[in-house]
Amino acid sequence: VAEAINLPPLRQRLVLRGAILSTDDVLADIGVKDGDTLTLVKTSRMVLTASEDGLAKLWNIESGECVQTLSGHSDGVHMATLSPDGLCALTASEDCTARLWKVETGECMRIFVGHNAALCSASFSPDGLLVLTASEDGTAHVWKRFGRGGNVRPWLSFHAPSDVALWSASFSPDSALVSTACADKVARVWKLANSKCVHTCRGHGGAVL
């Protein structure tokens, strides 16, 4: 793909039906047909920040100018991250919700509702199709990025013992596993297919972050 359109590595990406194409992909081999839309995404010139003022801001790293302000949370924003395709931003807030934003316009596309306490982290799966959140309510939720409706309920959930806070959660590179970092000094690895804990990592003397 990269050679066909002369893309510099790590600076631009092609996206097909929500999935990022690898530089090793051959268009014909992955089912690209006449009339299919390929989106060219540039992701290296922007940085996204989160603030206790309830806002997330997108900045041009060359000029230092704010090019987009994401406003809608009713409390501080703990984390903000860009989707792998660079088209969307994801924010995690103290208002118990995560939000998905369209980078180009600043529009809030979806609100992820289901946590009962402040969110500590939010992230995308490597393919960008799923969203993972962790909260002080002791749960991590998996959500589908695409779908109908503005307010979204969790697709899968992982629960920490005794509802102690989960400070962060992340996907494995193949999205088959989820890891959670907990205030009970333990990190856990969960299988996405059945929401079962498959590994418990003990040994820290304090909360795992």
C-alpha positions as CSV (number, residue, x, y, z in Angstrom):
1,V,0.0,0.0,0.0
2,A,2.7,2.5,1.0
3,E,4.7,1.9,-2.1
4,A,1.6,2.2,-4.4
5,I,0.9,5.8,-3.3
6,N,4.4,6.8,-2.0
7,L,3.4,7.3,1.7
8,P,6.2,8.2,4.1
9,P,6.1,5.6,7.0
10,L,4.5,6.5,10.4
11,R,3.2,9.8,9.0
12,Q,0.2,8.9,7.0
13,R,-2.2,5.9,7.0
14,L,-4.9,4.5,4.7
15,V,-8.1,3.5,6.3
16,L,-10.7,1.1,4.8
17,R,-14.1,0.5,6.4
18,G,-12.7,1.7,9.8
19,A,-9.6,-0.5,9.7
20,I,-6.0,0.8,9.3
21,L,-4.2,-0.9,6.4
22,S,-0.7,-2.3,6.9
23,T,2.2,-1.1,4.8
24,D,2.5,-4.7,3.7
25,D,-1.1,-5.0,2.5
26,V,-1.8,-5.5,-1.2
27,L,-5.1,-3.8,-2.1
28,A,-6.4,-6.6,-4.3
29,D,-5.6,-9.2,-1.6
30,I,-7.6,-7.5,1.1
31,G,-10.7,-7.2,-1.0
32,V,-10.4,-3.6,-2.3
33,K,-12.7,-3.2,-5.3
34,D,-13.5,-0.4,-7.8
35,G,-15.6,2.2,-6.0
36,D,-14.3,1.4,-2.5
37,T,-13.4,4.5,-0.4
38,L,-9.9,4.7,1.1
39,T,-9.3,7.4,3.6
40,L,-5.9,9.0,3.9
41,V,-5.2,10.1,7.5
42,K,-2.3,12.2,8.6
43,T,-1.7,11.8,12.4
44,S,1.8,13.2,13.1
45,R,1.1,16.9,13.4
46,M,-1.5,17.0,16.2
47,V,-1.4,16.4,19.9
48,L,-4.4,15.9,22.2
49,T,-4.6,17.2,25.8
50,A,-7.0,16.6,28.7
51,S,-7.7,19.0,31.6
52,E,-9.4,19.4,34.9
53,D,-11.3,22.3,33.3
54,G,-13.5,19.7,31.6
55,L,-12.1,20.3,28.2
56,A,-9.9,18.4,25.8
57,K,-7.9,20.3,23.2
58,L,-6.3,19.4,19.9
59,W,-3.1,21.3,19.1
60,N,-1.0,21.7,16.0
61,I,2.5,20.8,17.2
62,E,4.2,22.9,14.5
63,S,2.4,26.1,15.2
64,G,1.4,25.5,18.8
65,E,-2.1,26.7,18.0
66,C,-5.3,25.1,19.4
67,V,-7.2,23.8,16.4
68,Q,-10.1,22.1,18.2
69,T,-11.7,22.3,21.6
70,L,-13.8,19.3,22.7
71,S,-16.4,20.6,25.1
72,G,-19.3,18.7,26.7
73,H,-18.1,16.9,29.9
74,S,-19.6,18.3,33.1
75,D,-16.4,17.6,35.1
76,G,-12.6,17.2,34.7
77,V,-11.2,15.1,31.8
78,H,-8.7,12.6,33.1
79,M,-7.5,11.2,29.7
80,A,-7.8,12.0,26.0
81,T,-6.5,9.9,23.1
82,L,-6.7,9.7,19.4
83,S,-8.1,6.7,17.5
84,P,-5.7,4.7,15.5
85,D,-7.1,6.1,12.2
86,G,-6.8,9.7,13.6
87,L,-10.4,10.5,12.8
88,C,-11.8,10.5,16.4
89,A,-10.8,11.5,19.9
90,L,-11.8,9.6,23.0
91,T,-12.1,11.3,26.4
92,A,-12.5,9.9,30.0
93,S,-14.1,12.1,32.6
94,E,-14.8,12.5,36.3
95,D,-18.5,12.9,35.2
96,C,-18.6,9.0,34.9
97,T,-18.7,9.0,31.1
98,A,-16.4,8.7,28.1
99,R,-17.1,10.5,24.9
100,L,-16.2,9.9,21.3
101,W,-15.5,13.1,19.2
102,K,-15.1,13.8,15.5
103,V,-11.7,15.4,15.2
104,E,-12.5,17.4,12.1
105,T,-15.5,19.2,13.6
106,G,-15.3,18.8,17.4
107,E,-18.7,17.1,17.3
108,C,-19.5,14.6,20.1
109,M,-20.6,11.5,18.3
110,R,-21.2,9.1,21.1
111,I,-21.4,9.1,24.9
112,F,-20.4,5.9,26.7
113,V,-22.7,5.6,29.8
114,G,-22.5,2.8,32.4
115,H,-19.9,3.7,35.0
116,N,-20.9,4.8,38.5
117,A,-17.8,6.7,39.4
118,A,-15.1,8.8,37.8
119,L,-13.3,7.3,34.8
120,C,-9.5,6.9,35.1
121,S,-8.6,5.8,31.6
122,A,-10.0,5.2,28.1
123,S,-8.3,3.7,25.1
124,F,-9.0,2.2,21.7
125,S,-8.3,-1.4,20.6
126,P,-5.4,-1.6,18.1
127,D,-7.8,-1.9,15.2
128,G,-9.9,1.0,16.5
129,L,-13.2,-0.9,16.6
130,L,-13.5,-1.2,20.4
131,V,-13.2,1.2,23.3
132,L,-12.0,0.2,26.8
133,T,-12.6,2.3,29.9
134,A,-11.5,1.9,33.6
135,S,-13.2,3.5,36.5
136,E,-13.0,4.2,40.2
137,D,-16.2,2.1,40.5
138,G,-14.0,-1.1,40.1
139,T,-15.1,-2.0,36.6
140,A,-13.6,-1.9,33.1
141,H,-16.0,-1.8,30.3
142,V,-15.6,-2.7,26.6
143,W,-17.7,-0.7,24.1
144,K,-18.3,-0.9,20.4
145,R,-17.0,2.3,18.7
146,F,-19.4,2.1,15.8
147,G,-23.2,1.6,16.0
148,R,-26.5,3.4,16.2
149,G,-27.5,5.9,18.9
150,G,-25.7,8.7,20.7
151,N,-25.7,7.1,24.2
152,V,-24.0,3.7,24.3
153,R,-24.2,0.9,26.9
154,P,-21.3,-1.5,27.7
155,W,-20.7,-4.5,25.5
156,L,-18.5,-6.4,28.0
157,S,-17.5,-5.8,31.6
158,F,-14.7,-6.8,33.9
159,H,-15.1,-6.4,37.7
160,A,-12.4,-6.0,40.3
161,P,-12.9,-7.7,43.7
162,S,-14.6,-5.6,46.3
163,D,-15.2,-2.8,43.8
164,V,-11.8,-1.3,44.5
165,A,-10.7,1.3,41.9
166,L,-9.3,0.3,38.5
167,W,-6.7,2.9,37.6
168,S,-6.1,1.8,34.0
169,A,-7.0,-0.8,31.4
170,S,-5.5,-1.7,28.0
171,F,-5.8,-4.1,25.1
172,S,-3.2,-6.7,24.1
173,P,-1.8,-6.1,20.6
174,D,-4.2,-8.7,19.1
175,S,-7.1,-7.4,21.2
176,A,-7.7,-10.9,22.6
177,L,-6.8,-9.9,26.1
178,V,-7.4,-7.0,28.4
179,S,-5.2,-6.0,31.3
180,T,-6.4,-4.0,34.3
181,A,-4.4,-2.2,37.0
182,C,-6.1,-2.1,40.4
183,A,-5.9,-0.3,43.7
184,D,-5.7,-3.6,45.5
185,K,-2.0,-3.9,44.4
186,V,-2.9,-6.5,41.7
187,A,-2.8,-6.4,37.9
188,R,-5.1,-8.9,36.1
189,V,-5.3,-10.2,32.6
190,W,-8.7,-11.0,31.2
191,K,-9.8,-13.0,28.1
192,L,-12.0,-10.8,25.9
193,A,-14.0,-13.7,24.5
194,N,-15.5,-14.7,27.8
195,S,-14.6,-11.9,30.3
196,K,-12.7,-14.5,32.5
197,C,-9.6,-13.6,34.5
198,V,-6.8,-15.8,33.1
199,H,-3.8,-14.3,35.1
200,T,-3.3,-12.5,38.4
201,C,-0.1,-10.6,38.8
202,R,0.8,-10.0,42.5
203,G,4.0,-8.5,44.0
204,H,3.6,-4.8,44.2
205,G,3.5,-3.1,47.6
206,G,1.1,-0.4,46.5
207,A,-1.7,0.3,44.0
208,V,-1.0,-0.8,40.4
209,L,-1.3,2.2,38.1
